[in-house]
């Protein structure tokens, strides 16, 4: 084999390897890890250990994993930050196991939600695996290039949080849209 042919074959092989081992295009994914047993109330349900954030071109996909023997929370509030220069979240995505529907509202920083519902749809709850998943169209959040998430879970009593992931008034890492 000539030197030119060897170089061309190596380049072709390198391209094939890069194409088959590269991360899939179209979405950026990150996870917020939260320690089990860090809840500060008497409630045991809703102890979150992981929030998977997938910022895809068409939707934000959120999946929540709970501590072993924890169970699902009654209420989930995802605080979504899209503007680093503004304190607190710009959006609130709220849902619950009883209503099996999520809603997006504009956030008033960390003070809560304000105004009318921007979007709503159903969530996916896997009762056996104790998982909760949401798929929120990016248009509901103003098509941000990047975002970060904070999750608060609660049971029965609004204002009585069970868990904060990754922590109270703290966000997970920025996730850029794929």
Helices and strands as residue ranges (DSSP letters): H 3-21, E 27-33, E 48-56, E 59-66, E 75-81, E 91-96, E 101-107, G 109-111, E 113-122, E 124-126, E 131-137, G 138-141, E 146-154, E 161-165, E 175-176
